[in-house]
Amino acid sequence: LAQAVAYPLVRFCPRVQRCPGAMKTLVQEESIKVPKGIKISIKAKKVEVSGKHGTLNRDFRHLPIELYTKGHEVRARMYFA
């Protein structure tokens, strides 16, 4: 008896340029939950995180990214176009 093999509808393609059916990702969005006791401030792509161990500052002006807070999480949206 021969077994039926199910092939995926989308084939694996290591290089986007060689696969005519592959689509490029234009927007990617991620969210990070903020633990209790942590204070986050985002202003003009400058992020400041404060907690019981100190303060951390990072500047993301060089990246095509949107950073914003929504409730108790930080959301980041990055564009690749």
N, C-alpha and C positions, 0 to 999 in steps of 0.2 A: 504494500500500500504506500502510495506516495503522499507525503504531507504537503499541505498547502502552505506556502510561505507568503506572509503579508509584507509587502514593501511599503515604506513610508511614502506619502504623497510628495513630500518635499525632500529632495535628495541633498546629501551632504556636499558642500562646496567650500573648499579651503580658501579659494580666492574669489572675491566678488566679481572681478573683471571677466573671468572665464565662464561664469554661469549667467546666461541671459535671463533666467527666471528669478534670480536672487534680487531682493530689494534692500536698499541701504536704509539703516536706521537714521531717522532725522531728529527725533526727540526722545530722550530717555528721562524718566522721572523716578526718583527714589525718596523714601521717607525714613527718618530715624526717630525712634521714640526717645524722649528726654526723661532720664531718671529723676526721682524726687530729690530735691535739694540742689539741683543744678539750674543756674540762671543763664539764659542765652539771649544775646542781643545781636541783631543783624541790622546793619545800616550801610547802604551803598556798597554791598558786597564785602563789607568788613564784618567779621564774626568775632564776638567776644563771648567766651564760655567761662563762667565762674562757678566754683564749687568749694568744698571744704579743703581741698589740697592746693588751691590757688586759682590763678586766672590764665587763660590761654587766648591769644589773639592771632587771627589768621586773616590775610587779605586775598580775596579771590577776584580782584579786578582784571587779572590777565586771562581769565577763562570766560567763555560764552555760557554763563550759568545764571540761573535765577535762584536765589535763596530766600525762603520765607518760612515763618512759623505758622502753624495751624493747630490750635489747641496745645496739646503736650507733645508735639512732634515737630521736627524740622524737615522741610521738604526742599529738594533740590531738583531743578529741571535743567537739563543740559541739551544744547542744540548742536547738531553735527552737520548742518547744511552748508 
